[in-house]
Structures are given as structure tokens and as C-alpha cells.
Amino acid sequence: MFALYITHPQVQIDPAVPVPKWGLSETGRARAEATARLPWVRTLGRIVSSDETKAVETASLLAATAETVVEIDDTMGENDRSATGFLPPPEFEKAADWFFANPHESFNGWERAIDAQARITAAVLHVLDGHDPAVPIAFVGHGGVGTLLKCKLGGTAISRSSDQKGGGGGNLFAFRLADRALTCDWTPMEFWQG
């Protein structure tokens, strides 16, 4: 049986709104709605989401199809970047490169990559420890911590080369519940067939 880690798709960027409160953009919502129509979504017995608005909106669209509730886990949030606040996209990309390249150091007060990895891994494993391995489950969250989790599950060093490609989010990777081995690299969520 499978588990998925799904990142929220495109968001409505608003520098005046705290990043955790950003919602999905029209494009992001359309992608999540298209994904929710796929047959594999109906097989999900459990959906666990970060408490950030964009993740909850994505999870809620999937949960409506799966006929399940969204469980909120506030330890699944994106790496804490509140020390710098909003960074314009070019500056953010440079900061993210540094974050992944220097996992034991903090970028201008950001949560360190190694700490964010420990947090997201502990959150996911805590849920899985009490989860029925015969029931497909999806975790809905964010690209940065999702990449850190993928590195941990894959037994590789923290590296941005393991990050989603193409920008915008809305990708997933899959792993087996039996042994937590990766079975699928980042794939656009609306293209994955289960």
C-alpha cells in the first residue's frame, strides 16, 4: 500500500499577507481540482495536512473526493522563514539554494534545514506509527520540507537537486507503507496515476 507526500500547487502571492496565510491561486486551485477527479484519490483513507492555508485548501479538495476528513498537524509546516519575511522570487531562490547547501546553518534566522528535516520526518513517522498499513494515506504540505523528507526517506544527503522541478509546487512523491521506500520521484500531482 502507498503513502504520498503532496505539495500545494501555485499560490496567490501577497507581500502584505503572512506567507502561512497565502491561499491557492486560480491556477493552483484548478490543478488541485483536476487532481481530485483522479481515481486514486478515492482510495485515500486518510489525509493529513499542514495547518497553512494553501495546504489545507489542497487537502480539502482531495478529502471531498476521498470522503474523509482533513487531519491538521501544525508540525508539518514549511521551514520557518519568518525572520526575513517575504522575499521577492529571485531573492527567495538564492536563499533557498543557500538553505539546502548549508543544512547545519541558518540563513538570516531561518530554521536550519537539518532541524526542519527532523521536524517533518518526526511528524510523518508519528502519524505512520499509528496508521493501518493497509490504508493509503496522503500528507499535504510544502516543497521545502517535502524535499527534506524525501532525502531522509531515500537515505540521501540534503540537497536542492532533490527538490521539485519547474516551480510552483503541486507535485508528489510516493513511498511504500510497508518499508517506507520511495517508489516515485516528484511527479505533477495531476499526472500521477497511482
C-alpha positions as CSV (number, residue, x, y, z in Angstrom):
1,M,0.0,0.0,0.0
2,F,1.2,3.5,-0.7
3,A,1.7,6.8,1.1
4,L,2.0,10.1,-0.7
5,Y,3.6,13.4,0.1
6,I,1.8,16.1,-1.9
7,T,2.9,19.7,-2.1
8,H,0.3,22.5,-2.5
9,P,0.2,24.0,-6.1
10,Q,0.6,27.6,-7.1
11,V,-0.4,30.3,-4.5
12,Q,-1.7,33.8,-4.6
13,I,1.4,35.8,-3.6
14,D,0.6,38.8,-1.4
15,P,3.6,40.5,0.4
16,A,1.0,42.1,2.7
17,V,-0.2,38.7,4.0
18,P,1.9,36.4,6.1
19,V,3.2,33.5,3.9
20,P,1.4,30.8,6.0
21,K,-1.9,32.5,5.2
22,W,-1.5,32.6,1.5
23,G,-4.2,30.7,-0.4
24,L,-4.2,28.9,-3.7
25,S,-4.2,30.9,-6.9
26,E,-6.7,30.2,-9.7
27,T,-4.1,28.0,-11.4
28,G,-3.3,26.2,-8.1
29,R,-7.0,25.6,-7.4
30,A,-7.6,24.3,-10.9
31,R,-4.7,21.9,-10.6
32,A,-5.9,20.6,-7.2
33,E,-9.5,20.2,-8.6
34,A,-8.1,18.2,-11.6
35,T,-6.2,16.0,-9.2
36,A,-9.2,15.4,-7.0
37,R,-11.0,13.9,-10.0
38,L,-8.4,11.1,-10.4
39,P,-9.4,7.6,-9.4
40,W,-6.5,7.1,-6.9
41,V,-7.9,10.0,-4.8
42,R,-11.0,7.9,-3.9
43,T,-8.7,5.2,-2.4
44,L,-7.2,7.5,0.2
45,G,-8.4,6.6,3.6
46,R,-6.6,9.3,5.4
47,I,-5.3,12.9,4.6
48,V,-3.0,14.8,7.0
49,S,-2.2,18.4,6.2
50,S,0.0,21.2,7.4
51,D,-2.1,24.0,9.0
52,E,-1.0,26.6,6.4
53,T,-3.9,27.8,4.3
54,K,-2.6,26.7,0.9
55,A,-2.0,23.1,2.2
56,V,-5.4,23.0,3.9
57,E,-7.2,24.2,0.7
58,T,-5.4,21.5,-1.3
59,A,-6.1,18.8,1.2
60,S,-9.8,19.8,1.5
61,L,-10.3,19.4,-2.3
62,L,-8.8,15.9,-2.1
63,A,-10.7,14.9,1.0
64,A,-14.1,15.8,-0.6
65,T,-13.4,13.2,-3.2
66,A,-12.0,10.6,-0.8
67,E,-14.9,11.2,1.5
68,T,-12.7,11.6,4.5
69,V,-11.7,14.5,6.8
70,V,-8.6,16.5,6.8
71,E,-6.4,16.0,9.9
72,I,-4.4,19.1,10.7
73,D,-0.8,18.7,12.0
74,D,0.8,22.0,12.9
75,T,4.3,20.4,13.0
76,M,4.1,19.8,9.2
77,G,4.6,23.5,8.2
78,E,7.2,24.8,5.8
79,N,10.6,25.6,7.1
80,D,10.3,28.7,9.3
81,R,11.4,31.7,7.2
82,S,9.6,34.4,9.3
83,A,13.0,36.0,10.3
84,T,13.3,37.5,6.8
85,G,9.6,37.8,5.9
86,F,8.6,37.9,2.3
87,L,11.4,37.7,-0.2
88,P,10.8,38.5,-3.9
89,P,11.1,35.4,-6.1
90,P,14.7,35.9,-7.3
91,E,15.9,36.6,-3.8
92,F,13.9,33.7,-2.4
93,E,15.5,31.3,-4.9
94,K,19.0,32.4,-3.9
95,A,18.1,32.0,-0.2
96,A,16.6,28.5,-0.9
97,D,19.8,27.5,-2.7
98,W,21.8,28.6,0.4
99,F,19.4,26.8,2.8
100,F,19.8,23.5,1.1
101,A,23.6,23.9,0.5
102,N,24.2,24.7,4.2
103,P,21.8,22.5,6.2
104,H,23.6,22.9,9.5
105,E,23.4,26.7,9.4
106,S,20.7,29.3,9.5
107,F,20.1,31.7,6.6
108,N,19.5,35.0,8.3
109,G,17.5,33.5,11.1
110,W,15.6,30.8,9.1
111,E,15.0,27.4,10.6
112,R,18.0,25.2,9.7
113,A,17.4,22.6,7.1
114,I,18.6,19.8,9.4
115,D,16.1,21.0,12.0
116,A,13.2,21.3,9.5
117,Q,14.1,17.8,8.3
118,A,14.0,16.3,11.8
119,R,10.6,18.0,12.4
120,I,8.8,16.9,9.2
121,T,10.3,13.4,9.5
122,A,9.1,13.1,13.1
123,A,5.6,14.4,12.2
124,V,5.2,11.9,9.3
125,L,6.6,8.9,11.2
126,H,4.5,9.7,14.3
127,V,1.3,9.5,12.1
128,L,2.5,6.4,10.4
129,D,3.4,4.6,13.7
130,G,-0.3,4.5,14.5
131,H,-1.6,4.1,10.9
132,D,-3.1,1.0,9.4
133,P,-0.6,0.0,6.6
134,A,-3.4,-1.4,4.5
135,V,-4.9,2.1,4.1
136,P,-3.5,4.6,1.5
137,I,-2.6,7.9,3.1
138,A,-1.6,11.3,1.8
139,F,0.4,14.0,3.6
140,V,-0.2,17.5,2.1
141,G,2.4,20.2,2.8
142,H,5.2,22.2,1.3
143,G,8.0,21.8,-1.1
144,G,11.0,22.7,1.1
145,V,10.1,20.3,3.9
146,G,8.8,17.7,1.4
147,T,12.2,17.7,-0.2
148,L,13.9,17.3,3.2
149,L,11.5,14.3,3.9
150,K,12.3,12.8,0.5
151,C,16.0,13.0,1.2
152,K,15.6,11.3,4.6
153,L,13.4,8.5,3.3
154,G,15.7,8.0,0.3
155,G,18.8,7.9,2.5
156,T,20.5,10.8,0.7
157,A,22.1,14.0,1.9
158,I,20.1,17.2,2.0
159,S,20.4,18.7,-1.5
160,R,18.3,21.0,-3.6
161,S,18.9,18.6,-6.5
162,S,16.2,16.5,-4.8
163,D,13.7,19.4,-5.0
164,Q,10.7,19.7,-7.2
165,K,11.4,20.9,-10.7
166,G,9.6,23.6,-12.6
167,G,8.5,25.8,-9.8
168,G,5.0,26.4,-8.5
169,G,4.6,23.2,-6.5
170,G,1.8,20.8,-6.9
171,N,3.9,17.7,-7.1
172,L,4.0,14.4,-5.2
173,F,6.3,11.5,-4.4
174,A,5.1,8.1,-3.3
175,F,6.5,5.6,-0.8
176,R,5.5,2.2,0.4
177,L,3.9,1.9,3.8
178,A,5.5,-1.5,4.4
179,D,9.1,-0.3,4.4
180,R,8.8,3.4,3.6
181,A,10.9,3.0,0.4
182,L,10.4,5.6,-2.3
183,T,8.5,4.3,-5.3
184,C,8.0,7.5,-7.3
185,D,10.1,10.7,-7.6
186,W,8.4,14.1,-7.8
187,T,5.6,14.0,-10.3
188,P,3.0,16.6,-11.1
189,M,0.0,15.6,-8.9
190,E,-2.5,15.7,-11.8
191,F,-0.3,13.3,-13.8
192,W,0.2,10.6,-11.2
193,Q,-1.9,7.5,-11.9
194,G,-1.4,5.6,-8.7
